């Protein structure tokens, strides 16, 4: 079994309040979770209005599927155009 996790750090240009930040982050989280059937959450910078770090995790018996899905998540988040990706870091673990 392969467990894959990815952290994506986002810059939210033009975002001036936490309420506005949540309005931008929520659709990203929901759309990624629905499209890729992964677990996701905001894990860092919760009290900063112009940055966010999201994490997504998935489990599969197919290591290639996990790797491909993590790459597709980054591409999908970027294609949404709701935030700029500043950094992403992924990790895979065999269990």
C-alpha positions in Angstrom: 0.0 0.0 0.0 1.3 3.4 -1.0 0.4 6.6 0.9 1.0 9.9 -0.9 0.9 13.3 0.6 1.5 16.7 -0.9 1.8 20.2 0.6 1.1 23.2 -1.6 2.0 26.7 -0.5 -0.2 29.3 -2.1 0.1 33.1 -2.4 -3.2 34.9 -2.4 -2.5 38.2 -4.1 -5.1 40.9 -3.4 -6.6 39.1 -0.4 -7.0 41.5 2.5 -9.0 39.6 5.1 -9.2 36.1 6.5 -12.9 36.0 5.3 -11.7 36.7 1.7 -9.0 34.1 2.1 -11.5 31.4 3.2 -13.6 32.3 0.2 -10.7 31.5 -2.1 -9.3 28.5 -0.3 -12.6 26.6 0.3 -13.3 26.1 -3.5 -9.8 24.9 -4.1 -10.0 22.3 -1.3 -13.5 21.2 -2.3 -12.8 20.9 -6.0 -9.5 18.9 -5.5 -11.2 16.6 -3.0 -14.1 16.0 -5.4 -12.1 15.6 -8.5 -9.3 13.3 -7.1 -11.1 11.6 -4.2 -8.4 12.7 -1.7 -8.4 14.0 1.9 -7.4 17.7 2.1 -7.1 20.5 4.7 -5.4 23.9 5.2 -2.4 23.0 7.4 -0.4 26.2 7.8 -0.7 30.0 7.7 -4.3 29.9 9.0 -4.0 33.4 10.5 -2.3 35.0 7.5 -4.6 36.5 4.9 -2.3 36.4 1.9 -0.8 32.9 2.1 -2.1 29.4 2.7 -0.6 25.9 2.8 -2.9 23.0 1.7 -2.2 19.3 2.2 -3.8 16.4 0.4 -3.4 12.7 1.1 -4.4 9.6 -0.8 -3.9 5.8 -0.4 -3.6 3.2 -3.2 -2.1 -0.1 -3.9 -0.7 1.4 -7.2 2.4 3.6 -6.6 2.3 5.0 -10.1 -1.3 6.1 -9.6 -0.4 7.9 -6.4 2.6 9.7 -8.0 0.5 10.7 -11.0 -2.4 11.9 -8.9 -0.1 14.1 -6.8 1.3 15.7 -9.9 -2.2 16.2 -11.3 -3.3 17.9 -8.1 -0.6 20.6 -8.5 -1.5 21.2 -12.1 -5.2 21.4 -11.3 -4.7 23.9 -8.5 -2.6 26.0 -10.8 -5.2 25.8 -13.5 -7.9 27.1 -11.2 -6.2 30.5 -11.2 -7.4 31.3 -7.6 -4.0 31.5 -6.1 -0.3 31.4 -7.1 1.6 28.3 -6.2 4.8 29.3 -4.3 6.0 25.8 -3.5 4.9 22.2 -3.4 6.4 19.2 -1.7 5.3 15.6 -2.0 6.2 12.5 -0.2 5.3 8.8 -0.7 5.5 6.1 1.8 5.1 2.3 1.6 3.1 0.7 4.3 
